[in-house]
Amino acid sequence: MSKVTNYNLQEILALPIDQQAIVASKMAKTANTRLALIEKKKKYSYAGDIAKTYLKQQDRTRFFGGTKYLNLKAMQTQISEMNAFLTSATSTIRGIKFTQNTKRNNTFKEEGIKVDTIDEKKFYQFLNSEQFKSLRQTIDSKQIMHDFIEAMSSGEKYNTILKEYEKYKTTKDMTFEEVAEQRKEKQSKILKGNKK
């Protein structure tokens, strides 16, 4: 039997029927594992949604993993659906994250937000923080991101920036812009002191 590991649909369908059934069983195991992991991690997957739509039409929650199909058409239809799922970038957690980051980075570029000038990991950590979600309720998210990037680019530490944002949220004596301006003045004094 030829071993199929790249999920090439034409290659699979060219195999003898009994070997197609064996490959279909292996594909089902892989596809079902990926679906379960996507559900466990609570990630959105476009490919997963397409697969679930097919499965719902079949009154199933997972792909059939056996080798005894009712007929050739049913087997080949499932092989085709599994192939579409398994070859999609969003059928894996890594692929989902990559796709989300690519879309996010493209959006940032369109908005003039230059993430590549700072530690991206810290930036994404901030975007996923409760602090950012809370600030977004009263301030435009683009303004927050621009300010965060400017602060990080000027040498401010991540935790210091979060403390300043917390000060804004708790005191309400200062606007967001005043907190940002105060930080810039403080950073400017530090830089002037270092030049002496």
ABEGO torsion letter per residue (X at the ends): XBBBAAGBAAAAAABBAAAAAAAAAAAAAAAAAAAAAAAAAGBBBAAAAAAAAAAAAAGBABBBABABBABAAAAAAAAAAAAAAAABAAABAAAAAAAAAAAAAAAAAAAGBBAAABBAAAAAAAAABAAAAAAAAABBAAAAAAAAAAAAAAGBBAAAAAAAAAAAAAAGABBAAAAAAAAAAAAAAAAAAAAX
